[in-house]
Amino acid sequence: MISGRCFLFFLLTFFLMGIAVASLISCNAAVQQEEQFKAPADMLYMDYQVTGEEERGEVTVRLVFRYGGPEGRGMLLDTSASVSFDGQRLKADSSKMGGAYYEARYLAQGFEGLHEIEYKDGLGKVYVDTFSFPFFSLISGGLPAMVSRAKGLELEINGLKEKDELHAMLTDTSFYGRGIDRLDTLKEGKIVFTQQDLARLKNGPVHLEFYLEKERGLNQTGRQGGRLYLSYNLSREFILEE
């Protein structure tokens, strides 16, 4: 005879398996639903997004072909069309909210250098775009474990050009603190937070994040146009004291 605990265990196991199967079926159904309608190439807006995080150590390439413009739903390419990244043909996936997309993930280490996105439409026309990913880093030893508010904080950034803009966010653990949230321009390769800046933070643990975002038009597009969006994130923590 099955005990109550065993029965609950088997019930929970079957429940979790059911969720997994339903998720898989839902994903496949979403892709199949997108396959019911494939837009012509001249109606597709090419939305190329390449994002990375230092903490995760990877870069995600997501290519979306939006119907009718930048706000359109992501569409599957015609079977005679294809898209590839650095020579690797990408497979389609789909989400209920955004529609179809083509995605691949790569290790950040070794991702430096020039990359190529190639889209071939159903008529054989080829659209090629190249880019280098905007990695950046703090100079080794640039952020001490303890930071004095009175002395301020000066950080030297490696890998960026003069006058490049970084989105800087510094937050403490206080509930009411607004912290620091601003765009900073590199000057002589450095970003400076003065005593007055740090006065907006409470003493104790501080979380620091830098975001670099770049966006430009594509070199080759169809009638609807397109964009290349690049984003990289770096985060650190330190203790703020007087």
BELHU-V63868 format. One record per pair of residues at least 24 apart in sequence whose ideal C-beta (glycine too) atoms are under 7 Angstrom apart, sorted by the first residue. I is the first residue (numbers start at 1). J is the second residue. D is the distance in whole Angstrom. If there is no record, write none. Layout:
i->(I/I)
j->(J/J)
d->(D/D)
//
This chain:
i->(30/30/30/31/31/31/34/34/34/34/34/35/38/38/38/38/39/39/41/41/41/41/41/42/42/43/43/43/44/44/44/45/45/45/45/45/45/46/46/46/46/47/47/48/48/48/48/48/49/50/50/51/52/52/52/53/54/54/55/57/57/57/58/58/58/58/59/59/59/59/60/60/61/61/61/62/62/63/63/63/63/64/68/69/73/73/74/74/74/74/75/75/76/78/80/81/81/81/82/83/84/85/85/86/86/127/127/128/129/129/129/129/131/131/133/134/134/134/134/135/135/136/136/136/136/137/143/143/144/145/145/146/146/146/147/147/148/149/149/149/149/149/149/150/150/152/152/152/152/152/153/153/154/154/155/155/156/156/157/157/157/157/160/162/166/166/166/166/167/167/168/169/170/170/170/171/172/172/172/172/172/173/173/174/177/177/198/201/203/203/203/204/204/205/205/206/206/206/207/207/208/208/208/208/209/209/210)
j->(94/95/96/92/93/94/75/76/94/99/100/76/75/76/77/78/67/75/81/121/122/123/222/222/223/67/68/224/75/222/224/69/70/72/224/225/226/119/218/221/226/226/227/117/226/227/228/229/229/133/230/231/108/133/232/233/233/234/235/107/108/109/105/106/107/108/106/108/111/133/103/105/85/103/104/101/103/90/101/102/117/101/224/224/98/99/98/99/100/101/99/100/100/122/122/120/121/122/120/119/118/115/117/115/116/220/221/220/218/219/220/228/228/230/230/212/214/230/232/159/232/160/212/232/234/234/236/238/238/238/239/238/239/241/238/240/241/195/198/199/240/241/242/195/242/192/193/194/195/198/193/198/190/192/190/191/189/190/186/189/190/191/186/186/191/210/211/212/211/213/210/209/201/206/208/207/201/202/204/205/206/204/205/202/201/202/240/240/240/241/242/239/240/237/239/237/238/240/235/237/235/236/237/238/233/235/234)
d->(4/7/6/6/7/4/7/5/5/6/4/6/7/6/7/5/5/5/7/4/6/7/6/5/4/6/6/6/7/6/6/5/5/6/4/6/6/7/6/6/3/7/6/6/7/7/5/7/5/6/5/4/6/7/5/5/7/5/6/6/5/7/5/7/6/6/5/5/5/6/7/5/5/7/5/6/5/7/7/4/7/5/7/6/7/4/5/3/5/5/6/6/4/4/4/6/5/5/5/5/5/7/6/6/6/4/6/6/5/5/6/6/6/7/6/5/6/6/6/5/6/5/6/7/7/7/5/6/7/6/6/7/5/6/5/5/6/6/4/7/6/7/6/6/6/7/6/5/5/7/4/7/6/5/7/5/6/5/6/6/7/6/6/6/7/5/7/6/4/7/6/5/6/6/5/5/5/4/6/7/5/6/6/4/6/6/7/6/6/6/7/7/6/6/6/7/6/5/7/5/7/5/7/7/6/5/5)
//
